C-alpha cells in the first residue's frame, strides 16, 4: 500500500493523454450531430427544420433515460477488466456504424420518413455512445483522489473535447465542404456527406479503442468495489438515484448544468445558420474559428487547475458561467445595434476574438463541474458506503441531454417561428428574419446561462471541506480493512485420520 500510494495519487502524462483522447472521439460523434445534422436534413435534403429539431430532441430524451442505468450498472460491474473498461471496449464499432447511418439515409425517402430516419439513427448512436461516455467519465473521476489532480485530469478531458470538435470542424470545412463555383457555401453541397461520415466513423473506432487500451493499466489503482456491494438490479438502481439526489451539492450542480445545456443546445442548433447567413461567412471563414477555440481551451487547460487551487472550484463555476453567457452574446448584440455588420473591416478577426473569451470561459466552467462531481462522489461514499461515479456523471448527463433536447427542439422552432426558408441562399434571406435570428442566438440564449451561474453559487464544497471528507473516508476504509479479518468465517481444522492397517 505504501509503495503504490504515490502512483494512485499522481498520474503520468501517458495516462492523462489516453484518457483525454477518448473525449475527442466522443465529441466527434456528438458534435457531428449537434452542429451538422439539422443543417444537412433541412438545407440539403429539404426537411422542415422543426421536424428535425424534434427528431434530434427525442433521441436525446431516450438516450438520457438510459444514462443512469448504464452508470449504476457500471458502478456495480465486477470483472478482471474492472468496472469501466468492459463497457468502453464494447462501444466503438456500434457508435461508428450508427453515425454513418445518420448522414446516409436511404434514397427516395419522403421528408417525414427522412425525419423518422434521423430520429431513429441519432437515437441509436446516442444509446451506444452511452456505453462509452458514462463509464469513461466515471473512470476520469476515479483516476486520482487528489483535489487538484482531478482538475488536471478534467482539463485534459476538456482540452481533447475541444481538439476533437475543432479537428472535425476544420477537416470537414477544409476538405469535405469547401466552396465551389456551383456551391459557394460548401455545406450546402449534397455530394461529400457520405465520405465525411465514413471518415469520422473510422476515426472514432480507432481513437475510442486506443483510449480504452492505454488506460487499462490503471485498473488496479481504482477505488475498490466494496465487498458487500450488491449486483445491479432495478431496486439498487433506484436506490442509487435516491442516494445521489440526497446530496444538495450534487443537486445544485445538476440544476446548473441543466440550464447551461439549454443554452448550449440552442446556440449549437443556430451556430451555422448565424455564421453562414447573418455574418455571411464561407466554409473557409468558419474553419478559422478553430483558432479562437484553441486559444480559449489551451488557456483553460493551462490555468483551470491553478485557479481551483487559488480561488476554489465554486468561484470558477460561477464566473465561468457569467463570462460564457455574456461573451457569446456580445458580438450579436453589437450586430443588432449596428456596431458590427458583414461590411465591418476585420470582422472575422473580431468574431474570433470573442470566441477566444467564450470558449475559454466554457472550458473553465466544464473543468470545474467535472472535477466537482468527483468530490461529490467522495461525500457520497463517506455517507452511504458506495462509490457512485457512474450514477453521478450519468444523471448529470441525463439532465444535460434532456436540456439539449429542449435546446435542439427550440432551435428548430425558432427557425419555424422566424420563417427561415428551407434551402436558403446566402444573401437572399430577409433582413427581418436575420434580425430575429440574431436576437434569439445573441440575447434569448443568454438567459439560461446566467441562471446556471446562480445555481453554481449554491454549491458548497470547498478545498477545506473536501480534505476533511477525504481524511474521514480514509479512516473509514482503514477501519473496514482492519475489521474484515476479525469477522471472517472460522474454518474448522482439517483432521487427517490414519488409514487402517491392512
N, C-alpha and C positions, 0 to 999 in steps of 0.2 A: 504493500500500500504506500509506503513512504517513497519508494523509487518511482512509482507510477503517477503520483500526485501532480508533479510539475507537467508531465505530458498531458494529463487530463485537463489541466487548467489553462495552459498556453498552447496555442495551435501553430502548426507550421504553415508556411506560405503555401505549400502544395495543397494542404487540406482546405484552406480558405479559397484558393482558386478553384479546386474541384467542386466545392460546394457552390460557389458563385456561378459557375458556368451553367449549372442546372437552371438557374433563374433566367439566363439568356435564352435557352431553348423554350422555356415556358412562355416567355413574353413574345417570342417569335410567333408561336401559335395563337396566343390570346390577342396580340396586337394586330395580327393579320385580320382577325375577325372584327375587332372593335374599330379599327381605322379604315379597312378596305371593303368589308362585306356590304355595308349599307350603300356605299357609292357604286360598287360592282353591280349589285342587283337593281339599284334604282336608275343609275345613269347609263350603264352599259346594257343591261337586259330589259330595262323599261318597266320594272315592277314599282308600284306606288310605294313611296318611302315609309308611310305609316304601317303598311303590312310587313315590311322587312323589319322595321323597328319592333313591332310586336313579336315577330318570329324570333329575333335575337333575344328579346326580353324573356320570352317563355323558356328559352334554353337556359338562360341564367338562373331563373327561378328553380327549374327542375334540377339543375346541377347543384345549386346552393343547398337544396334539401338533402343531397347525398353527401355533402362535405362533412357534416358532423358524424354521420355513420362511419365513413372511412376513417375520420380522426379517432373516434372511440375504438374502432376495431384495430387500428394500428397501435394505439396505446396499449392494447391487451394482446398483441401478437407475440407468440413465443416461437423462435426458430433459431437455427445456427447462424442466420444472417441478421439477427437482431429483430427489432420491431419495425424498422422503416424500410430497409433495403429490399425485402421481398416485393413490396409494392412498387418501389422505384424501378426494379428490373422488369416488372410485368407491363409497364405502361407505354414505353416509347413507340412501338410499332402500331398499336391501335390509334395512338394520337396522330401519327403521321398519315395513316390511311384516311381517317375522318377529316383531317384538314384538307387533303387533296380533294375529297368529295365535295367540300363546301364550294370550291371555285370551279367545279366541273359538273354542273347539273346535266342530266340527260337532255339531248337536243329535242326541240319541239314542244317543250312544256309550256302550258298557258301561264300567265302571270300568277294566278292563285296557286297553281301547282309548284311554281318556282318558289313562292313564299313558303309553302309547306316543306319543300326540299331544303331550303335554307334553314328553317327552324329545326327540322329533324337532324340534319347533318351537323349543325352547330351544337345542338344539344348533345349528340353523341360524342363530339370532340371534347366538350367540356366535362362530360361524365368521365371519360377515360383520363383526361388531364387531372382530375381529382385524385386518381390513384398515385400520381407522381407528386402533384403540387402540395397536397396536405402533409404527407409523410416527409417530404423534402423540407418544408418549413419547420416541422417539428424537429427534424434532425438538426437544423441550424440552431435551434434553441438549446439542444442537448449537447452540442459540441464542447461547450465550456461553461463552468459555473461562475466564471469571473464577471463582475458587473460591467467593466469596460471592454473586456474581450468579447462579450456578447455583442456590444455595439459595433466592434470591428467586424465581426462575422456578418452582421446585418448590413454593414457598409459594403462589404463585398457583394452581398445579395442585391442591394440597391444599385451598385455600380454596374453589375453584369445584367441587371434588368434593363438599365439604360443601354448597355452595349448591344444586347440582343435586339431591342427595338430600333436603335439607331442604325445598326448594321443592316437589318432587314429593310428599313426605310430607304437607306442610301442605295443598297443594291437594287431594290425594286424601282426606284425613281431613275436610277442611272442606267440600268441595263435591261429592264423589262418594260418600263413605261416612259422612254424618252420622247421628246417632241419629234413629230414627223410632219412633212407637208400635209398629209391627209388628216393627222390628229395633232394639232398644235398643243393640246392638253393631252399628254400621253396616257393619262389614267383612263381616258375615255376610249382607248383602243381595245377592241374585244379580243384581239389575237394573242397577246402574251400571257393571259391569265393562267393557262394550263401549265406552261413552263415555270411560271412564278410559283404556283402551288407545289409542283413537283420538286423544285429546288429547295423550298422551305421545308418540305416534308422530310427529305433526305437529311438535311442539316439537323433537324430536330432529333431524329433517331440517333445519329452519331453523338451529338452533344449530351443528350439525356443518359445514354448508356455510359459515356465517359464520366459523368458526374457521379453516377451510382457506383461504378467500378473503383474510382480513385478515392472514394470516401469510405470504402468498406473496412479499411484498416482501423477506423475509429470505433468500430462496434464494441470492442472490449472496454472502452472508456465511457460508454454511455451510462447514464444513471440506471441503476438496477431496477428491474421489474420485481416488485415485492413478491415474496413467496406466496402470500395469501391473496394476490390479485386474481380475481375470477376471470374466466374466459369471456369473450364478447357474447353478449346476449342483449335483447331489446330492453330487458329490465335494467341491466347495467348501463346501457346506452342512455336511457332516460335519467338514471342516477347521475351519470357523468355530466349531462346537460344541467341538471339541477345544482350540482356542486359548483360548476363553473359560474353559473348565474348568481350564486350567493356571494361572489366576490365583487364588492362595489367598485373596486378599481378596474376590474375587467369590464363591468357593465359600462362605465364611462368611456373606456377605450373603444368598446363596441359601438356605442351610440355615436361617438365622434367619427369613427371610420365609416359608419352608415352615411352620415351627411357628406363627408369628404368624397365617398364613392359616387354619390348622386351628382356632385359637381363634375367629377372626372368623367362619368358616363355621358353626361350631356355634352361636355366640351369635346370629348373624343368623337362623338357622333357628328358634331358640326365642324370639326377642325379642318378637314379637307375642303369642305364647302366654303368656309371662311377664307382659307388661303387661296383657293382657286378662283372664286367668284367675287369676293369682297375686295381682296387685295390684288387680284389679277396676277397671281404668281404662277409660273410654269412649273413642271416637274423638276426642271433643273434648278429653279429658285428654291423650291420646297426642300430639296435634299440638303441645302446648306444650313437648315435649322439643326442638323446634326451637330454642327459646331457649337451652337448655343447650349444644346442639351449636354454635350460633352463637358464643356467648361463648368456648367452647373453641377452635374453629377460628380465630376472629378473634385470640385471644391468640397462638396458634401462628403465624399469618400475620405478626403484628407482631414477634414476638421470636425465631422459629426461626433466621433468618439471623444475628441478633446473637449468639445462643447458639453458633452454629457458629464465629463469629469469636472468641468468648471461651473456650469450653470445647472446641471442635473437634467434629467430627461423631460420632466414636465415643462420646463421653460422652453425647450426646443420644440416640443409638440405644439404649444400654444402659439409661439411667434412664427413657427414654420407654417402653421395653418393660416394665420393672418397674412403673412407675406405671400404665400401661394395664391390666395384668393385675390389680393389686390394687384399683384404683378401680372397675372393672366388677364385681368380685366383692363389694365391701363391702356394698352395700345388701341383697343377697340373703343374705349371711352374717348380717347383722343381723336379717333376717327369720326365718332359721332358728333364731336364738337368742331370738326373741320380742321383740326391741327395736323392730322395725318391723312393722306389720301394716296391713291395709286400714282399720283404725279409728284409726290414728295421726294426730293433728292435723297439718295441713300436710304430709301425706305426699307430695303431688305436688311441692311446693317442695323437699322433701328429696331426692327422686329426681332432680329436675332439677339440684340442686346437685352430686350425684355425677356426673351426666352431663357437667357442665362439666369436671370433672377428667379423666374418662375420654376424652372427645373431644379435649380439649387435648393429652393425652399421646399419643394415637394420631396426631394431626396432626403433632406434633413428630417422632415416630418415622417417619412416612411421608415427610415432607420430607427428613429426614436420609438415609433409604435411597435415595430417588430422586436426590438430589444426589450421593451417594457413588458411584452407578453411573456417573455422568458422569466422575468422577475415575478410575474403573477403566478407562473407555474410553481415556483418555489413556495410562495404563500399557500397555494392550494395543497401542495404535498405536506407541508407542516400541519395544515389544518385537517386534511382529510386522509392523509396517508397514501395518496396515489398520485403518480405523475400524470399530468393532463396536457402535455404539449400538443398532442394531436387534436384533442377536442377544443382546446383554446384557440388554436390557429384556424381550425375548421369552422367554428361558429363565427369567428371574425370574418372568414371568407364567405360564410353564408350571408351575413349582413351586407358585406361589400357587393356580393353578386346580385342579391335582391335589389339593392340600391342602384347598381349599374344597370340592372334590367329596367328600373324606373327611368334612369337617365337615358338609356338607349331608346325606350319607347317614347320618352318625352322628346328626344331629338327628332324622331320620325314624325311625331305630331306637330312639333314646331315647324318643320318643313311643310306639313299639310296646312297648318294654321296661317303661315305667311304666304301660302300659294306658290311655293318654289316649284318651278316647272321640271318635269322629267326630261332627261336628255337635253339639259340646258346648254346653250352655247355661251362661253365666257364673253362678257362684254354686251350680251343681249338681255340680261336679267334686269328687270325694272328697278329703278333706284329705291323705291319704297320697300320692295322686297329685300334688297340688300341692307337697308337701314334696319329693318326688323330682325334680320339675321344677326347683325352686329349687336343689337340690343339684347337679344337672348344669349348669345355667346359671350358678350362682354359684361353685361350687368346682371341679368337674372341668374346666370350660373354662379355668380359670386356669393349669393346669399347662403346656400348650404355650406360653403367653405368656411364662412365666418361663424356659422352655428357650430361647426365641428371644432373650431378653436375654443369656443366657450365650453364645450363638453370636455375637451382635454384639460381645461383649467380645473376640473373636478378630480383629476387623477391625483392620488395621494402618496404613492410610493416614492421615497427619496433614497439616496445612496445610504444614508444612515439607517433608515428603517430596513432596507434590503440587507445590510450587513448583520443587523440584529436577527432577522429572519434566517439568514444563512447559517449563523452560528447555532441557533436553536435547532435547525434542521440537521446539522452535522452531529450535534449532541444526541438527537433523537435516533439517527441512524446508528451511531455508536452503541447506544443502549440496546437497540434491537439486535445488533450483531452479538453483543455480549450475552443477551438472554437466550438466543437460539440454541446454543449447546446445552443449556440447563433444562430446556423443555423438550429436548429431543427424546424420542421414544426409547425406552430401555429395551435393549435386545438381550434376551436371555443367553447365557453362555452355551456354547455347543459342547455337549457331553459326548466324549468318544468312548464307547464301550468296547472292551476287548472281545475279539472273536472267540467263540468257544473252541476249545481244543478238539481236534479231530482224532 
